[in-house]
Amino acid sequence: MPKMPKFMKVKREKNKKIINNTHTPLTITKLAEFTEAVVLPAVKEIVKEEVSLEIGRHRHEMKMYIDSKLAETKGDIIAFIKGDKERDKNWKIKIIEILKRQKLVKVDELNMLLALAR
């Protein structure tokens, strides 16, 4: 907590009334100094805490949103990759069948190509 200015130091008497030690009236200047020294730093700290909490909440919401969207599209991505692999495999097998039908490669080479395609 910031140090309180001298003019604002008060003491409590037995009847619990707060009095100003300097016995001077409270002026706008003194009130402004007190506001700068005590009130504004306290308000700044409160706002800082609230903003931090709000940012944390939004960060959590954004993470949850991204996780849900990723989960939704994960199946589509996997299906696309599997389909792409299947199309690639089918294309290789078709080429091997053409080579076999035209008798352009030896049997052992053909078997090696089939093993690679699968």
Secondary structure, DSSP 8 states (H G I E B T S, - for coil): -----GGG-EEE-TT--EEETT-----HHHHHHHIIIIIHHHHHHHHHHHHHHHHHHHHHHHHHHHHHHHHHHHHHHHHHHHHHHHHHHHHHHHHHHHHHHTT-S-HHHHHHHHHHH-
